[in-house]
Each structure stands twice: as structure tokens, then as C-alpha cells.
Amino acid sequence: MMTATGTTPTTAYAGTKRRLRLWIIVIALFMGWASYTFISQLERQGQSELKIAEAQQKLDAATTQINDLKAQVAKLNDKEYIGQLATKEQGMVKKGEQQIEVIED
């Protein structure tokens, strides 16, 4: 028996199956694109974390070097330390002192 629209129930069901199949293909393509994007972002995140770790190591090394230099500057403000450096590196002595030199045979 024919329906009022002039189509049989089997053809309407076939169109629904076709639309459903098309919809599943679109969803599968979208999910593939989403998966690809997710994986590429994870890879970029890993590379960024490595760069951050390297930068943090450089920052720690620079901080250590700055602290060492500040300690050295603080020592250079001490007159006794400057006197020791002058004696050790330049061979200078204070008035009334004599420098002792060791001569190896």
C-alpha cells in the first residue's frame, strides 16, 4: 500500500541508512583530525618542557655564578683579604716584613 507522500517505507528507510552512513563518516573524519591534533600538541608540549628544563638549568647556573661573584665582591671590600692577595699574587709585603722565597735545586 502506498503512503500519502507516494514513497514506500523501504525507500524512506534506505535514505535514512544513507544519511546515517554519511553522518558516521563525517564523525570518523572529525575524530581522526581531533586525534591527530591532540597527538601533535602532546609532542609540542614535550619539546616545550625540554626547552623549559634547559632554560631552568641555565638560570640556576647563572644564579650560582652571580652569588659567587657577589661573595667575591664582598671579599674585595675587606682590607685583610686584599693584603693577602697582594702578598700571594704580587709578592708585596708590608713595611718591616721580609718576603721568604723558596728556591728549589
Secondary structure, DSSP 8 states (H G I E B T S, - for coil): ---TTS--HHHHHHHHHHHHHHHHHHHHHHHHHHHHHHHHHHHHHHHHHHHHHHHHHHHHHHHHHHHHHHHHHHHHT-HHHHHHHIIIII----TT---------
